[in-house]
């Protein structure tokens, strides 16, 4: 049960990191 919750948290963090890396060039391009 605890490992399942931990796995979902890790998955969420991985998706968030992937999205941040994906949208990083776009945000840098528009902030400049």
N, C-alpha and C positions, 0 to 999 in steps of 0.2 A: 504493500500500500504506500509506504513512504517512498520506495524506489520509483513507483509509478508517478507520483507527484513530482519527484526530483527530475525524472525523465521528461515530463511535460514542461517543467521550468527550463531545463536545458534546451529543449526544442524551441521554446519561445525565445530564449536568448539568442539562439543560433539564427532564427528567422529575423530577429531584430537587427543583429549584427550584419546579416546578409543584406537587409534592406538599407541599412545605413551606408554600407560600402557601395551598394548599387546606386543610391541617390546622392552620394557624396560629390561626384563630378558635376552633377546638375546644380546642387546647392552652391558649390564653389563658383560655377560659371555665372549664376544669377546674382550672387552676393557681390561679385566684382563688376 
